[in-house]
Amino acid sequence: MFGWGQYGSLSNKSPPGSPTRAAGAHLKPSGAESRNLKAGNSPTGQRPPGTQPPTLEAFPPGSAGPSGLQRNSRGPLVRGGSRSLNLNSRAGSGPGQQQVPENSDSGDESDQRGGILGTASSILGRLGMEERAPDEEQGILVWEVEVAGGWVRLDAETSQLLTQAQAEGRRSVQNCDARSSQKYMVDLERLEQTNQGTGEKRGVRCTRVAEDPKTRRSGGRGRDILEALRRLIAARSALLLAAGVALIVASVVVASTAASAGGKPQPGSGGGGSVAPAPSDEGWSPAPPAATTPALAPTQPPLVPIQPGQWYMCTTLGQCGSAPRRTWSTDPTDLVGAVAGFNAAPPGVSAQAWGPVAAHWSASTPVFQGTAVQLGDIAAFVVELLGSDPFGTGGKDIPFVDLRPPSENKVVAVTQRQLAFLVANALMGNGFTDGGSDGLTAGLQRCGANPAKSTYLYSLLSFLAVLSRELAPGDQGSLLVAATPKGQDKSWKNNLGTRLPEPTVCQRQADGSFDCGLSDFMAGGTQKQALTDIAGGVVGGGAQLCDLAASQDESLVQFYSEVLAFSFFTNGANKDDSATGMLPVPWVLLGARRYMNQLSGNSMGGSCGAIPTGNWLNEAISSRTVPVSVGGTQQKVAPSAFVGVASVCSACNVGDSCSHEELINNKCDLQRRHLEQDLSNWYQAFEPAMYEPSVQQAFRSVVSRIGTGPWGAGVWYGDSQQSFLTVWLATSLLSGITLDYYIYPSFCENQGNQCFVLGTSGGCGACVEQGALPGAGVDPGSCGPRGITDIISQFKGRSAQELYDALLQVGQPPDQIFDLLHGSHGI
């Protein structure tokens, strides 16, 4: 679904675009940080020529800023470069402006005169006769407010109110929004708007936009009428004031006559700004064209309306283009004041779990793109997110598809900003009016019950930290496409006539590199390679999304933070069953990236991955994207994917027929008797045609190769040689996808067992001695003579049917499978 947002009004409760910083800080933006300060910047992030970067001045809450201006308790006072447009020589008293005459009226008389002029301006504006100077015939002046994401146009009446107040030389003006009952004070010297109820401050500015040529003639007449009325008011005569009112009435008659004669202004052509359509949730709907604004001066950036991100969801096969809505218990904008600086735990997180993480983050602040990312920076980003309404639904509603079973052909495609928005709400403890939960919130509660488990907090904070630097205000980022396939079938058998291509084999070297020249598939970095999550029944397994473990599936989800965040799209209904709040398998996330260091398939101190004591953010994270089609529209997605797929559990089915020692040495016959089920599992997860048709092209565009280790031979203790031949065979049945098979001396699951694929000819014995845990029972004497190079040479270029038949008929242990297949089928 695509939707697009509404233009702003003074009732918009979004916080300032500038982030909240620690009290007492005096900061000048540079590098990535300058993206937080939009005043005087163009939408591309480049300042117009000849302007100075804005300065962010932060003062302690409740203190007075420059000239005694009170700072609100939620954020700093932002003072940009030259943002004002002098509409009248009497306006203001800053440099380059004439001083307001000392005998100028104020108080009731000024308000009375201002009220008359404001009324006149409002009437004329509605008739397309707004005030316009002779040299402004090529455009109209409108006011904009700075919200989280950029500048948006105020409604017509508010623009006219501010224009008139500045033209009169008033230094401030109050406005009450009828829709929200919010009162606002606009300081026309500082160009700041203050919500008098909350203390929120936002920048305002006046700029010029192109007008409808049909309204230009009436604009000159409106200027003449208002100028005459201004002179009458200056005379301070009640009689003349009455005449002025009559003049307004006369203008209405004149304008009405002109309209009936064919000169009626078109909707949206006046000076107050057009009204955007309501957000759409019926399929993809195109974004409106960006407004074009001739540059009036170098300091005036063009008007670019903020557009909500595009999202797309399917509840099942063919049911796409609409999705159920859930309503937040609290409007996200109302949570802004509770964000603080993240030094204390946000409402949705256990204080006991948060404390050590916050202390570590502050003491060893990680760096991204050469700049330290403080907790305060993340808090500022959360403030921006909560005020941004990235789904374009009005803020309180979000689309929601539960990815839990029954889960065939479901799709949830959201932008990076939208996913970050969901994470922000979960951290802030926002629930739903239906009383239900979501998997991410359930996970925060479950993991928080054990303060010793804190990796999930590093993961979520790292996700926000990186995006706070990558996403400019209003930038939605790339699309993330989560999908579940349809149910299994035997369609893969139709492809058994396919020839077996030679796979890429990558063996880990002593220095941690791979002899194939590719990056570790666990760490990502190889373009268009899908990472294979050796999953169980759910993504994240027994660690329940909380911490690292000595198994791949439990740990991967922490480093690939978007996967953890996507648990939001489960209902988490049963607190006693963590699986209800975890993602099912098979499941794919197109565009997934790794946000934290350090991760490798090789065991790291008995664990899959480890968080460094410092600089744990993945500074090598790629920002590349590829164009894809989602729901018939062109999108951009990172060229990487995370695929959770389970194998058959040998250890679960063996009973008393085999010992654990026999399992870890490939000596159990049952390990060789679930070929067809494993082929079906792999094909279901990786074949694009198994997914909802609207995302199949995206799958093919993002995934052209599969990276895997000993899938099936991890802690479910399958046969590592059988496992390799299964994934090679299954991948050959896919359309346009190749296999990258990684060999580790000490894979973090079932350490040392994968060495058996090397055979004695490839150094199996030395590999076992190096990689197996002492006393674990992996026996170098179980190495067979033939290795992976021999078996590939034997079967490459031959039909998949031949390898399939050979595996169905393979003999029993104690001989290794590669040795038993030597000479089979006349080869």
N, C-alpha and C positions, 0 to 999 in steps of 0.2 A: 504494500500500500504506500502510495506517496501522498503526502499532504503538504500544504504550505501555510505559513503562519499569517497572523493578522498584524496590521501595523500597530504601533504603540499608541498609548494614550497616557495621560497623567495617572490613570488608575493602575497602570502596569506595576506590579509589585516586585519585578525583577531587581536584584541588587545592582549596584554600580558595576560597570565592566572592569574597573580596577579592583585588584584583589585586596582582601583584608590582610594586613601585615601585622607583625608584632608591634605592640605599642612602643612608642619612642624611637622607632626606626626612621631614618631619613635616607631614602633610597632614590637613586637615579637609574632608570632601566637601561640595560645594555644587553646586546645579544638576544638570547631567547626570551629574557625577562621583559623586553620591550613589547612583546605581544600582548601583555596585560594592560597596556595603556594605549588607548585608541585615539585619544584626543589629538588631532593634528596629523594622524597617520592615515594613509590610504588603505583600502581594503586589502591590498596586496602586501601590506606590511612595510612599504617604503614611504618615508616622509616626503611630502612635496618639496621641490627645490626651495631653498632659502628659509626653511623653517627650522626651529630648534626642537629637539626632543622634549616631550613633556616631562615634568618633574613630579614625582610622587612624594608628598610630604606627609608623614604620619605623626600624629600627636596622641598622647595618652588619652584614653576614653574620658569624656567629660571636660577635657581641657579646651582652652581657646586656641584657635589657630591664628593665622595672620589677621590683623585688623579686628581681633576679638571674635572671629567667626567660630561658633561652637562646633567642635568635631563630634560626629555621632559616634555611638559606642560600638558600632559594628565594622567600621572601616576607616581608612584614611581620607583626608581631604585631597582630592585630585585637582591639580592645577595644570592645565595644558598650555600649549603655546597660544598664538593668536587664533581664537576660535570664533570671536564675535564678528558680526557684520553690522556696522554703524548705520542704522536706518534713519537717524535724524541727528542733526548736528547738536541737538540739546541732550542727547542720550548719554548718560554716564559721565564719568569724570576721569577716566583713565588717560594714559598718554595718547596724544593724537586726537582727543575729543575735546569739544568745547565744554567749559564748566557750566553746570546748570546755574542760571541767574540766581543770585542770593534772594531776590524778592519773589522767586517762584513759589506758588501756593503749595500747600500740603494739607493733609488732614481731610476734613469733610468736603471743603470746596474742591480740592483736587480730585477726591473720590467721585464727587458729583459730576464734575466735568469729564472725568475718565469714564464714568458710567455711560454718559451720553455718547461719547465717542465710541466706546466699546459696543454699545447697542447699534449705533449706526454702522460700524464696521461689520458686525455680525450679520445685520440685514443685507448690506451690500455684498458681503461675501457669499451668502446663500443665493443671491441673484447673479453671481458672476461679475460683480462690479467692485471687487476689492480694490483697495488703494494700491497704486503702482506709479512709481516715478517715471518720467519720460524716458530715461535711459534704461529702463528695466522692461521695455516692451517685449524682449525676447525670452522672458522667463518670469516665474513667480517666486515669491519668497515663502518658505515654509519652515516651521520649527521642528526639530528632532530631539529626541531624548536618547541618552546613552544607556543602553541596557547590556546585560551579559551577552555579548556576541556582536555588538556594533551599534550603529545608529538606526533608529526607526522613527518614522514620521508621526507626529502628533495629529490628533483629529483636527478638523477644520476650525471648530470654535476655539479650541485652546490655542492654536496657532495665531488666530486673529487677536485673541486676548493678549498674548505676549507681544505681538507686533505693535499693537496699539499702545500698550504700556511702555514699551521702549521708545516709541515715537513721541510719547508725552514727556519723556525724561524721567519716568519713575524708576526708582532703583530696585524695586521688588514688587511682586504682584502675587496675590493669593488666589487659588482656584480650588473649588470643591467639585469633585467628580460625582455626578449624580448616580452613576452605576454602582460605585463601590463605597460611597460616602467618605472617601479618603480626602483629606485636606492637604494641599501642597502649597509651599511657598517657593517662588522662583526668584532667585537673586539675579537680576539682570546685569549686574556688574561682574560678578564672578561666574555667571552663566552656570548656575547650579540650581537644581531642584531638590527641595527637602520635603520628605513625607513627614508631616507634622505629628503623625501618630506613632511612627516607628523611628524617626530620626534618620532614615536612609537618605543618602545624598547621591544624586546622579547629575552628570553633565547635561546641559542643553545647548543647542546652537541653532543658528538661523542659516539657511542655505537657499540656493536657487535651483529650481527644477524647471524643466521645459513645460510650457503650457499649451493648451489647445488653442490654435490660432483663432477659433471662433469666439473666444472670450476676450481677445486683446482690446477690441474697441470699447467694450463696456468697462474694462479696467480703467481706462483713462477718465471716463465719466465718473466712476467711483472716486478716483483721486481728487477730482475737482470738487465733488460734493463734500468730501471729508475736509478738504483744505478750507473750503468756505465755512464749514461748521466750526473748525478749529479757531478761525478768526472771530466768529461770533462769540464763542465761549470766552475768548481772551478779553472781550469787552466787559465781561462780568455784568451783563444786563439781563434781568429776568425776562424782559420783553424779547430781547434778541435770542435768549435761550428757547423761548417758546417758538420763535420763528425757526430756530434750528430744528426743533422737533417736526414742525410743519414741513421743513425741507426734506427731512428723512421720508415722511409720508409721501411727499411728491416724488421722491426718487423711486419709491416702490411702484407708484403708478406708472412712471416713465418706463421702468424696467419691465414691468408686466406687459405693457403695451408692446415694447420691443420684442419680448419673448413670443407674444402671440403672433407677431409679424414674421416670425421665422428666426429670430435671434436668440432663442432660448438656450442657455448654456447646457452643455451635455453633462450627465452625471460624472462626477469625479474630475471635472475640468477646472474647478475653482481653485482657490489658493490654499484650501485646507488639507489637501491630500486625499487620495482615493481610498476606498475601503476594500480590503482584500477579501476574497471569498472565504467562507468558513472552511476549516480543515476537512479534507475528504478522507473517507475510509473505504471507499468502494474501488478497490483495485488500485493500480498505479494511476496517479493523476499528474499531469505535467506541472512543473514549477512555473510560476509566472515569470515573464521577462523582467530582467533587471531594469530599474528606472535609469534613464540617462539624464545626466545633469551637466550642462556646460560649466566648465570651471570658471568661477567668478574671480577667484584670486588663488595664488599658490597654496594658501592655508586652508582652502575649502575642499575636502575630498568629495568625490562624487557620491551620490546617494545610492546605496546598495541595500535593498531590503533584506532582512535576515530571513532565510528560509529554513524551516524545520527539515530534518533529515528524512530520507526516504526509507521506509520499512516495508517488509513484505512477509506475509505469514500464510501458511496453509494448515488447516486442521486435519486434513487427510487428502488422499488422492483426488485432485480436481476441485477441492474446496479451498480455493485461494482467492485473495482479494478482499477478504473481510476476516475479522477475528473477534473473539469475545473481548470485552473491556473489563478491566478491574480499576477500582477507584481508590486512590490513596486515602488513608484515614486523615492525614494532614496535608494540606496544600504544601508542596515542596518549598514554595517561596516563604512560607511561614516558619520553615526550619532554619532559615539562614542565620537568624540571631543566635541559635544554639550551637553553631559550628565552632565558635571560639577559635583557638589556634591549633587545635589537635594536640596540645600538650597534655590535656586531660582526655580521657576516653570519651568518644562520641556516644550518644545514648544507646546505640544498637550493639555496643561492644562491651565485653566484660572488662571492668577497670583493672582487675588483677592480671588479666592477659595483656591489656594494653600497656600498662606501666613499664615493664621491662623492654618492650619493643620501642616505645617512645624514647626511653632513656638511651637505648642503643642508637636509635636513629639520630638523636641530637648529639650524642658524643662522637659518632662516626658517620657523619652525614654523607650519604652517597652522592656521587657526581654523575650528571648526565649532560652530554654535549658540552663538557667543559665547565659546567656550572653546578654548584652544590644545590641539591633539592631539599630544602628544609620542610619540616612538617607544616610550617606556616604557609609555604607555597602550595602544598597539597590542600590545605584548608581553604586557601583562596580559590583554588580550582573547584573545590566542592561548592563553594558559595556561587561561583559562576554557573556550575551545572544545575544547581537547584533552582536557579532563576531563569533557566534557558528554555524550558518547555521543548525539548528537542524532538519529541514525537509530533508536535503540532496539534495536540488534542485539547489544548486549553490548560494543561498543567496537571490537573488532578487525575485524569484518566490515562491509562496505558493499555495498549493491546497486549494480550497474553494468550499464549498457546502452551499447554502443559505437554512437555515432551515425554512424559511417562507413558507406559503402556495403557491402553492400546495405542501404539505409536507408529503405525505404518504411514510412510509418506508425509510426515509432518515437516514443516519448514518454519524457521524463525530467522529472518534476515534483518539485522539492525546495524546501525552505524557504530563506530567506536565511541562517539559522544553519547549516543543513546545508552549503550551498555555502561559507560561510566556513570551516567545519570542514575541508572538502576543501582549500581554499587553505592553511590553516594546516599541514596535513600535508604538502602539496607544498613549502612553504617550509622545513619542518623536514627535508626529504629522506626522508620515509617512502615506502617502496616496497611491493611486493606479494610475497607468498610464491610466487606463480606465476612470478616472474622477469620478468613483463611490465612495461610502463610505462603511463603515461597521457599524454594530450596536453599537460597543463599542466606536468607534470614534465619531459617532453621539451622543451617550450618554454623552461623555466628553464635547462636545460642548453645548448640551442642558442643562446639569446640571451646567456647568460653567457660564451660563447666570444668575444664581441665586447664588451668592457667599455664601449665608447663608446655602445652602445645600452642605454638604461636606462629608457625610458618605461614598459615593462611593469612595472617595480618600483614606479614612482609609481602606476600603475593599481591594482595589487594592494594596496599599502599604503593607498591612498585608500579603496578598497572596505572594508577592515578598519577604517580610521579612522572612517568614517561609521557603520558598523554598531556599532562600539564605543560610540557615543553614542546610537544609536537603539534598540538591543536591550537591554532589561533582562535580567538574568540569568534564564535559562530561557525567555525569549521567543524563539519561533521566527521571528517576523517574517512577512512575506507569502510566498505561494507563487510560485515561478518555474516556468513551464511551457515546456519546450523540446520542439519537435515537428518532424518531417519529414513532408511530404505523400506521397500515393501517386504512382505514375508518371503521366506526362502522358497525356491523352486528348484527344479533340476535343469533349468535352461542352460546352465554352463555345459551340460553334456553335448549340446549342439555345436560347441566350439572345439571339441576334442580333435578335430582334423587340423587344427592350427599347428604350425611348426614351432618348436621350442627355441626361442631366441636365447642367445648367451646372456646370462645375467652379469651385472657388475658386482664383483666380490671385493669387499673392502676389509682388509685385516689390520687390526690395530697394532701400531708399532710402539716401541718402548717410550718414545717421546710423546705419545698420545695422538699422533697423527695417523692417517690411514693411507695405505699404499695405493689406493685407487685415486687419491687426489681430492676426494670429497670430504665435506665436513661430517662429523659425527651426526648420525640421523637423529639422535636424542636431543642434540643441541640445536638442530635446525641450521639454516643457512644455505642449503642447496635449493636452488630455484625449482619450483614446481614439484618438490618432493613432499609426499604425504608421510608424516610421522606415524608409525604404527604403535598404538598404545596396546600393550599386551594385557588386555583387560580381563576382568572377571564378569560378573553379572551387571555391574555398574561402573562408571568412570570414577576412579578414586579409591575403589576397593575398601579394604578393611580399615584404612586410616581415616575414613569417613570425612575426607576433605580437610583434615585438620593439620597434618604434619607430614614430614618426610618419613620414609620407611626403607627397609631393605628389599623393596620390590619396586619394579618400574612403574606400574600403574598408579600406585599410591603417591609416588613422588612427582610424576610428570605434571599432574594437574596443578601443582604449586608453582612450577616454573612457567607454565603456559596459563597465565592468569585469566585470560579470556575464557578458557574452559571452566575454570573455577567460577567465574562470574556468571556463566551461562547456566549454572545450576539454579539460578533465579527462576528459569522457565520450567520448574517442576513445582508441584503443589506443596511438598513437605508436610503433608497432612498428618502423618502418623509420627508423633514424637518418639515412639518406642521402636520405630522401624526407620533407620536412617536412609534406607534405600529409596523411600518415597521422596526424599529431597536430593537425590543424586541422579545424574543423567544415565539413561539406559544405553546398552550396546546392542547392536552396532549403531554408531552415531558418528557423524562427521562435522567438523567445523572448518569451513573454508576460510582462509585468511588468518588463521591462528598464528601468533608469534610468541617467542620466548621473551619474557620480561626480566628474568633474574639470572644471575650467575650462581653457582657453577654447576653444570650438568654434563654428565657423560654416561655412556652405557656401562663403562667399567666401574666396578664397585669403588666407592670413596669412603674408606673407613667403615665398611660394612653397610653403607647406605647408598641409595641411588641419588646422587647429587648432594651438595652441601652448600649452605649459605655462607659466603665469606664474612669475615668480621668487618670488612669495609668494602665500599664500592661494589655492592652486589647488584646494581642495576646493569642490565645488558646494554652497554653503550654501542655494541656492534649490531643492534637490532636494525633490520632493514626497513626502509620506508617505501620500497618499491611496490608498485601495484601493476596489475594487468587488467585490461578491459574484459568484462564478462557480461553475459546476458542473464538477467534475473527477472522472471515474470515478463519477459518481452522488452525490457528496458536495459539500456547500457549502464553498467555500474563499474566501480573499480574495487578490486579485492587484492589483498597481498598474495603473492604467488607461493603459498604454503598452506598446509592443511594438517589437521589433527584427526586421526581416525581411531576410534575405540572399537576393538573387535576381539571377541573371546574365542579361544580354541576349546576343544574338548579337554576336560580335566582328567588326565590319566590317573593321577593319584586318588581322585575322588571315586573312581570306579574299580580300582584294582582289588579292593578288599584284602583278603589274606593270600591272594594268588602270587603276589610278589612282595619282596622286602623293599625298604627304602633304598638300600645299597644297590639292589638290582635296578631300580628306577633311575638312579643318578649315573649308572654306567650303561644305559641303553640295553638292558638285558631282560626286559619284561615284554612278553609277546603282546599283551594288551595294548602297549604303546603303539603298535603297528596296525591296529584294527579299527581305527576310526577315521580312515582317509576320506570317505565321502562326506561325512559331517563337517570335517575341517575345510574341505574344498567348498562346500556350500556356505560356510561361515565367511570365508575370505571373499568369495565372489559376491555375496550379498553386500558386504561392507565397501568393496572397492569398485564394483561395476557401476558406471554412471547411469546405465539404463534401469537400475534398480530404484533410482530416486525419482521424486516428483518431476514430471517433465519440465516444469518451469525453471528448474535449477540444474538440469542435466548439462546444458552447455557451459554453465559456470564451473561445474565439476571438471569437465574436460579441459577447460581453459586453465584451471589452477593445478590440476594433478596430472602429470605425465610420467611420474615415476614414484615408486614406493620404497621407502627406507624402512628396514626392519632388522632386528637381531633374531635371537632364537625364539620366535613366536611359537607357542605350543610347548616349549621345552624350558620354561622358566619355573616358577614355584608350583606349577601344576604337573611338572616332572614328566613331560613327554620325551620322546626320543629325538635328540637334536638332528640326527641324520634324516630321519623321517620328516621332521619339521621343515628342514631346508627344501627337500624334494617336494613337499606339499605346497609351500608358498611359491616355489618356482613354477610348478605345474599350474597352480591356480592363477598366478599372474599372467601366464601365457594365454589364458582363456579370456582375459579382459581386453577391451578395445582400446588400443593406443597407449598402453601403460607398461612400463618396464620395471624390472626389479633391481634394487640396490641392497645386497645382502651383506651385513656387517658381522664380523667375527671378533669376539673379545676373549682374551685369556681368562678374564675374571668378570664376566657379565654379572650385574648386581643381583640377578636371580640365578639360583642353581649354579654357583660359581665353579668354573672349570669344566662343566659338562659340555659346553659348546666346542671345546677343543677337539672333541671326537670327529668333527667334520673335517679336520685337517688331515687325518690319517697319519701313519708313521712317515709317509713320504713328505708330509707338509709340516712336520714338527709337532705332532700331537703330544708326545710324551713330555717334551720340554714345556709346552703350553700348560699341561696339567700341573706340572711341578711348580710353575710360576703362579698360576691363577687359582687353583683349588684351595679351599680353606683347609688348613692342617687338621687332619683327623676327620674330615667330612666324609671320606670314603670314596672319592673319585679316584679310580685306579688307572695309572698310566698303562698298566698291562692290558687294559681293555681296548686300547687303541688298535684299530684294524689297519691293514697296510694301505688301503685305498682312501684317498681324500677327495675333497670337493673339486679340485682341478680335474681329477680322473673321471668323476661322475659327470661333470659338465661336458667334458670332451666326448664321453660316451653317448650322451643323449642330445646335445645341442643340434639343431637342424632337423631332428626327427619329429614325428608327430607327437602331439600331447597324448594321443590315445596309447601310444606304445609305453610311455612312462606310466600312465594311469594303469594299464593292464599289469605292468611289471610290479607296481606297488600293491595292487590287489592280491597278487600271488606271492609276495615276498615271503621267504622262509622265516623260521623262528630263531630266536637267540640260541646260543651265545654269540654267533657271528654278527658283526655289524652289517647294516643294510647295504652300504656301498659295496661291501665285499660279496654279499649274496647276489647283487644285481650284475656283477661282472659276468659277462658272457650270456646274460639272459636275453631271450628273444633274438638269438643269433647275432647279438652285438658283441 
